[in-house]
């Protein structure tokens, strides 16, 4: 991609300094805090499931 700047004084010249290339975006890796929140959510869901199964098994 060539980048030019236009002002009242004129337009900038195209040179090697005005050329930019786009690459693939970096893949975001979750941080330790994000991983711990995901693990906490999974643990709470798992414990909730086990407790509900245990309670309904005792009622029947």
C-alpha positions in Angstrom: 0.0 0.0 0.0 1.4 3.4 -0.9 0.5 6.2 1.5 0.4 9.8 0.3 -0.4 13.0 2.2 -2.2 15.9 0.6 -2.0 19.4 2.1 -2.3 22.9 0.9 1.4 22.9 0.0 0.9 19.8 -2.3 1.1 16.0 -2.2 3.9 14.0 -0.8 6.1 12.0 -3.1 5.9 8.2 -3.2 9.1 6.7 -1.9 10.2 3.5 -0.2 9.3 5.2 3.2 5.7 5.5 2.2 5.2 1.8 1.4 3.5 -0.4 4.0 2.5 -4.0 4.0 -0.3 -5.7 5.9 0.2 -9.1 7.5 -2.0 -11.6 9.3 -3.2 -10.4 12.6 -1.7 -11.9 15.7 -3.7 -14.6 17.6 -4.8 -13.4 21.0 -3.8 -15.9 23.7 -5.8 -15.6 27.0 -3.9 -14.3 29.9 -3.6 -16.1 33.2 -6.5 -14.1 34.7 -8.7 -15.0 31.7 -7.8 -18.7 32.0 -8.6 -18.7 35.7 -12.0 -17.1 35.1 -12.8 -19.7 32.5 -11.7 -22.5 34.9 -13.7 -21.0 37.7 -16.8 -20.9 35.5 -16.3 -24.5 34.4 -15.8 -25.6 38.0 -18.9 -23.8 39.3 -21.0 -25.3 36.4 -19.6 -28.8 37.2 -20.3 -28.5 40.9 -23.8 -27.1 40.2 -24.5 -30.1 37.9 -23.3 -32.6 40.5 -25.2 -31.0 43.3 -28.5 -31.0 41.3 -28.0 -34.6 40.3 -27.3 -35.5 43.9 -30.4 -33.6 45.2 -32.8 -35.1 42.6 -31.4 -38.6 43.1 -32.3 -38.3 46.8 -35.8 -37.0 46.2 -36.9 -40.0 44.0 
